Amino acid sequence: MKKYIPYFIILFFAILFILPNILTHNLIIGADAPFHYNRFYDTAEQFANWDFHYFPSMYGFQQSGRIVNAVYGPIFAYFQGLIVLVSGSWFHYQILSNFILFLISGWSMLTLLKYVNVKNWVSVPISVLFMTTYSIQYWAVNQGFTSWGTCFYPLCMIPLADFVVHKKFPVLKVTASIALMTQIHLLSSVMLVLMYIPFYLYYFFTQTEKGQAIKQLFKSILLYFILTANIWAGLALIYSGNKILPPFVNKEMSQKAINLDGSYWLTYPEIFPMILLIGLLLFVLLRRHYDIFTKLLLRTSLVFFLLSTSLIPWTTLVEKNVPFVRLIQFPFRFFVPFTLLFLLFLALALNQWEKKKWYRALSLFFILVASVQTIQNLYQHLAKWKDETFVSRHTYLFDTPEEARKTFYNQDMSISLFVFQKTTPDYLPIYKETTANKYDRYNEEILDGETTFMKTHPGGRLTIKWKNTGEETVHLPIIVYDRTVLLQHGKKLKDYELTDIGTPIVKQHNGINEVTLYYDLPLYFYFVFALTLISWLALFGLFVKTYVKTQRIKSRK
C-alpha cells in the first residue's frame, strides 16, 4: 500500500485543482474552445447514435461535412468524445477533462521519475510542480490542446534513459511513444522526436555495433508507420485530391516568444522562474558531480529554451519562407520540451538530498506556493465568467451573453455550439484563389445560412432540406471535398458549382428541396484502420504480458 501513496497524493492535487470550477460553478472558455468542443462533440454524437464518420463532421462544425478530426488526432478525438458523452454538459466536461488531464500528467511524471530511480520526496514535488506549469494549465485556462500531448510526454521520455543510462534501443517503447503522440497531436510528436535526437546520437556514437543500432532505428520506424497508418492514409486521401487550406501563418512569430508576449509560459506559476534559477545554480556549482545523462538533459533543455525566445529571428525566418518554421506558429511551443527536460534534470539533481530535512522543508514550501498560485490563477480566470461576452475576433454570438452562458450547463450540448460559434477555416478545400479572408468567407457561406436549412441524419448520411428561396440557385451550408458525394432524388448530383471554400451552389425547384451528403471512403482505408487498431491492441497486450512477467520475477526475489 505504501508504494501507492505518491499516486494518491497526485490524485489529491488533481481534485484540488478542479475545486475552483466546482465551488464557483463557473467555466473558462478560451480562444480554442469552440474549435475543440466541436471536434469532440462530433465524436461524442457518433458514439451516442452509433453512427461513425471518420472523415466528415456530421454533428459538429455546423453539421457542414467539413473534415477536421481525420487530420487532427483522430483516435484521441474519439477518446475525448467519450468524455463529452459521459459528462452531460460542457460545465461537467470542463471539470472532468481537467481532472483527467491533471491526473495523467502527475501520474506519468511519477512513472518517469520512478524509472530513473528518483526518490518519492523528489518525484512527488516535481510531479505536482509539473501539474502547475502552463504546459499543463494551458488546457484549463485556454483550451490549448498542446497540454494533452504534454501530459503524456513523461511516459514518452522513458526511452531517453534507455538510450544513455542503459545503453540500449527499446524499439517498442520508442515506437509506442512517438506513435501515441502522433495519434494525439502531430506537432507534439515532432517535438518529441527533436527531444530524442541528442540522446539517440549519444547512444549511436557509443555503440560498437552501429549497424545494429541503425537496424533497430529502421525497425522502429517501420512499426511506427503501422501504428499510425490511419493518420498517413487519411492525410494522403485528403491532400492528394484537394488543395487544403493550411493553418494560418503567424507573420509576427517572434512576438509570441516567452520573453515577449508569451512570457506567461515562464511565469506560470509565479514561483517557477525562481525554481529554474535554483536548478541552473545547482548545475553551475555541482556540474562535476553529475553523470552524462543529467548533463545532457540540461544542455538539451537549454537549446529548447533558446528556441522559445526571440533571440532566434523567427519573424525573419517566416518572411524568408524557411521550411517547417511556419508550422511552428508560436515560439513558446518550444517551452514545453524545455519544461519537461528541465524538470527531469532538476529531479535527478535534487535526488541526492531527498533525506535532508532542509530539502524536505523547502520542497513542501515550493509546492505549497506553486499550488496556491495555480489555484489563485484559476480563480482569476473563473471570475471573468459572469462578465463573459464571448466577443472576440471571428466569433459570433447568436443570443445575449447571459443566455449564452446558461447553455453551457444544458444537457443539450449542441445549443452552446450553435449560440457561440467561431469561423476557424482550417483544413477547408480551396477551389479558387481569392484575396477574401477565409474566416469571413466561412461565416458568409456556412453560418449565415444555418437557420434556413434543416439537417438530419437518416441512414448514416447528412440530409439538407430547405424551402425554395425564390432564386434560381442556392448556396448550401456544407463543404464538398473531392470524395464528397451529393445525392438528389436518390441520384448523384453533378450539376452544381463550388465556391472558393467548397460550398456547393445548386439549382432549386419549387417547394421543398433536399440534398444528401456522404463521403465516399475507399475500401482500402477500412483495412488500414483495422490494421492500426489491431497493431495497438497487440502492442498493449505485449506490454501487459511483459509487465506481468516482470512483477512475477520481482515477487520471487
PyMOL commands that set and color helices and strands:
alter all, ss='L'
color gray80, all
select helices_A, chain A and resi 2-24+33-49+61-63+69-71+74-87+90-115+120-132+134-142+146-156+158-164+171-184+186-205+210-227+229-241+253-256+263-265+272-289+292-307+314-319+325-328+331-353+357-382+385-387+401-407+414-419+438-447+450-452+458-460+523-556
alter helices_A, ss='H'
color red, helices_A
select strands_A, chain A and resi 395-397+420-422+454-456+462-467+473-475+484-488+491-492+496-498+504-507+512-519
alter strands_A, ss='S'
color yellow, strands_A
deselect
rebuild
show_as cartoon
